[in-house]
Amino acid sequence: MKEFEGHSCITKHTHFTEYILTESATKAAAHMFSMMSGEEVPDTNKSRRYGAYRLFIASSIGHLGKGIRIRLPSCFVRAVRDRWPSPNYTGFASSELTDI
């Protein structure tokens, strides 16, 4: 298992709780995507989860590119889903273009 500065999961790192798992940060990330894509992003738990996933990728890996998807650490996904729950989840779906 990859360590995140001495922690077994990114959710134990202060960067995660202070930057990624906040209402304002995830709302801003979802809004930024909406502005860049032209797609309206509703103010829902789903958009908060999406914002958190984008923030995690941007801060830990950087820009992946269109159609490139990666699996996120399960402890991270669990923490995000606990914070912004839904009765059903899509889960990871490979891209038809590229999957790294």
FENRABEL-V807544 format. One record per residue. N is the residue number from 1. RES is the residue in one small letter. PSI is psi in whole degrees, -180 to 180 (* if undefined). NEAR is the number of other ideal C-beta (glycine too) atoms within 8 Angstrom. Layout:
N;RES;PSI;NEAR / N;RES;PSI;NEAR
This chain:
1;m;134;3 / 2;k;140;4 / 3;e;148;7 / 4;f;92;10 / 5;e;51;5 / 6;g;-6;4 / 7;h;144;9 / 8;s;-18;7 / 9;c;145;9 / 10;i;-26;13 / 11;t;-17;10 / 12;k;-12;8 / 13;h;139;10 / 14;t;-30;5 / 15;h;-39;9 / 16;f;-51;13 / 17;t;-31;9 / 18;e;-23;6 / 19;y;-47;10 / 20;i;-41;12 / 21;l;40;12 / 22;t;148;8 / 23;e;-48;6 / 24;s;-39;6 / 25;a;-44;13 / 26;t;-35;17 / 27;k;-43;12 / 28;a;-41;9 / 29;a;-42;14 / 30;a;-40;14 / 31;h;-41;9 / 32;m;-44;8 / 33;f;-42;13 / 34;s;-43;11 / 35;m;-40;7 / 36;m;-37;6 / 37;s;-21;6 / 38;g;1;5 / 39;e;137;6 / 40;e;133;4 / 41;v;112;10 / 42;p;156;6 / 43;d;82;5 / 44;t;171;6 / 45;n;-36;8 / 46;k;-44;9 / 47;s;-31;13 / 48;r;-44;14 / 49;r;-45;13 / 50;y;-44;12 / 51;g;-42;15 / 52;a;-42;16 / 53;y;-43;10 / 54;r;-41;11 / 55;l;-41;13 / 56;f;-49;12 / 57;i;-47;12 / 58;a;-41;10 / 59;s;-23;8 / 60;s;-30;6 / 61;i;-42;6 / 62;g;-173;5 / 63;h;129;4 / 64;l;-36;9 / 65;g;161;6 / 66;k;131;4 / 67;g;-3;8 / 68;i;124;11 / 69;r;148;11 / 70;i;157;9 / 71;r;134;3 / 72;l;153;10 / 73;p;135;8 / 74;s;-34;6 / 75;c;-35;10 / 76;f;-49;13 / 77;v;-43;9 / 78;r;-45;8 / 79;a;-41;11 / 80;v;-44;12 / 81;r;-33;11 / 82;d;-38;6 / 83;r;-42;9 / 84;w;81;11 / 85;p;165;7 / 86;s;151;9 / 87;p;-19;3 / 88;n;150;4 / 89;y;150;5 / 90;t;-44;4 / 91;g;-178;4 / 92;f;134;6 / 93;a;124;6 / 94;s;149;6 / 95;s;148;9 / 96;e;-23;4 / 97;l;-62;6 / 98;t;143;8 / 99;d;114;7 / 100;i;*;6
